[in-house]
Amino acid sequence: MARIFGFPDPVDEVSARLVAGGVFTMATTTVLLDQPWLLGPLTYGFAARVATGPTLSPLGRVATQVVRPRLPVAPKHVPSPPKRLAQGVGLAVTGTAVALRLSGRRRTSNAVLAGLVVASGLEAFAGICLACKAFPYLMKAGIVPADVCARCVGSVDEEPVAA
């Protein structure tokens, strides 16, 4: 069971960006082409990745086992706790979008998904993980315990904070 329900550590940044590209595509399609049925696979995918990493996520499996091995790019290993936070935020966002859609609030649901489009697009195309950027600040504020990610401690002090 531990092999199934566990999150890999470290995470290959390239694989994470591939998954983000899939999320970007699905979320954009949901909004622009009014395809609310895609909220089901999106939400399931985030739940699966929070619980198991790519193990039970179809998108995660395709990214890590089909696409990634074919790319001539060296792996870039990063700490997994911020990436898991990103999946949790994605689950919250898609869950909210589903609830809004089911209550007849299509525009509001699409507005929530627009945030997911932006965040996943930044990750996929620019390598900017918003949850990863927020993670050290959450640790510094005491919201995330320091022992969750020893490699993440101190990274707030290493980056200049914009005024």
C-alpha positions in Angstrom: 0.0 0.0 0.0 2.9 2.4 0.7 4.1 2.0 -2.9 0.6 3.1 -4.1 -0.3 5.8 -1.6 2.8 7.9 -1.4 4.3 10.8 -3.2 7.6 10.4 -4.9 10.5 12.5 -3.5 12.2 14.1 -5.2 10.1 15.0 -8.3 11.4 15.4 -11.8 10.6 19.0 -12.8 10.3 18.0 -16.4 7.6 15.5 -15.6 5.8 18.0 -13.5 5.8 20.5 -16.3 4.4 17.9 -18.7 1.6 17.2 -16.3 1.0 20.9 -16.0 0.8 21.1 -19.8 -1.9 18.5 -19.8 -3.8 20.4 -17.1 -3.4 23.6 -19.0 -4.9 21.9 -22.2 -7.8 20.4 -20.3 -8.7 23.5 -18.3 -8.4 25.7 -21.4 -10.6 23.4 -23.4 -13.1 23.3 -20.6 -13.4 27.1 -20.5 -13.0 28.0 -24.2 -15.0 25.2 -25.7 -17.5 24.9 -22.9 -16.7 21.2 -22.1 -17.7 20.8 -18.4 -17.3 17.1 -18.6 -13.6 17.6 -18.5 -13.9 18.8 -14.9 -14.4 15.2 -13.9 -11.0 13.9 -15.2 -9.3 17.1 -14.0 -10.6 16.8 -10.5 -9.9 13.1 -10.4 -6.4 13.6 -11.7 -5.6 16.1 -8.9 -7.0 13.9 -6.3 -5.0 10.9 -7.6 -1.8 13.0 -7.7 -2.3 14.3 -4.2 -2.7 10.8 -2.9 -0.3 8.8 -5.1 1.8 11.1 -7.3 1.5 9.8 -10.8 0.7 6.2 -9.8 -3.2 6.5 -10.2 -3.3 9.5 -12.4 -3.7 8.8 -16.1 -2.2 12.1 -17.0 0.7 11.5 -14.5 1.3 8.0 -16.0 1.4 9.3 -19.6 3.7 12.2 -18.6 6.1 10.0 -16.6 6.1 6.8 -18.5 5.3 7.6 -22.1 6.3 11.2 -22.9 9.2 11.9 -20.4 11.4 8.9 -21.4 11.3 10.1 -25.0 12.6 13.6 -24.2 16.3 14.2 -24.5 16.4 16.4 -21.4 18.3 15.6 -18.3 16.1 15.2 -15.2 15.9 18.1 -12.8 15.1 16.9 -9.3 13.2 19.2 -7.0 11.6 18.7 -3.5 8.2 17.1 -3.7 6.3 18.8 -0.8 5.7 22.0 -2.8 4.6 20.0 -5.8 2.2 18.1 -3.7 0.8 21.4 -2.4 0.3 22.5 -6.0 -1.7 19.3 -6.6 -3.8 20.0 -3.5 -4.5 23.5 -4.6 -5.5 22.2 -8.1 -7.9 19.8 -6.4 -9.4 22.6 -4.4 -9.7 24.8 -7.5 -11.3 22.1 -9.7 -13.6 21.0 -6.8 -14.8 24.5 -6.5 -15.3 24.8 -10.2 -17.4 21.5 -10.2 -19.5 22.8 -7.3 -20.1 26.1 -9.0 -20.9 24.4 -12.3 -23.4 22.0 -10.7 -25.1 25.0 -9.0 -25.6 26.7 -12.4 -22.8 29.2 -12.1 -21.0 28.6 -15.3 -19.3 32.0 -15.6 -18.0 31.8 -12.0 -16.8 28.3 -12.5 -15.0 29.4 -15.7 -13.4 32.3 -13.8 -12.1 29.9 -11.2 -10.7 27.7 -13.9 -9.1 30.7 -15.5 -6.8 30.8 -12.5 -5.9 27.2 -13.0 -5.2 28.0 -16.7 -2.8 30.7 -15.6 -1.1 28.7 -12.9 -0.7 25.6 -15.0 0.5 27.6 -18.0 3.2 29.3 -15.9 4.4 25.9 -14.7 4.2 24.2 -18.1 5.7 26.9 -20.3 7.8 29.0 -18.0 8.7 26.6 -15.2 7.1 28.8 -12.6 5.3 26.8 -9.9 3.2 29.2 -7.8 2.7 26.8 -5.0 6.5 26.2 -5.0 7.1 29.9 -4.7 4.6 30.2 -1.8 5.8 27.1 0.0 8.8 28.7 1.8 6.7 31.6 2.9 4.1 29.2 4.3 6.9 27.5 6.2 8.3 30.9 7.5 4.7 31.8 8.7 4.5 28.5 10.5 1.6 27.2 8.4 3.7 24.4 7.1 6.0 22.8 9.7 9.7 23.1 8.9 10.2 19.3 9.1 7.9 18.8 6.1 10.7 19.9 3.7 14.2 20.4 5.1 15.4 21.3 1.6 12.8 24.1 1.4 13.8 25.8 4.7 15.7 29.1 4.1 14.7 29.5 0.5 12.7 32.6 1.4 15.9 34.3 2.5 17.7 33.4 -0.7 15.3 35.1 -3.0 14.7 38.9 -3.0 11.1 39.8 -2.1 9.5 42.3 -4.4 8.2 45.4 -2.6 
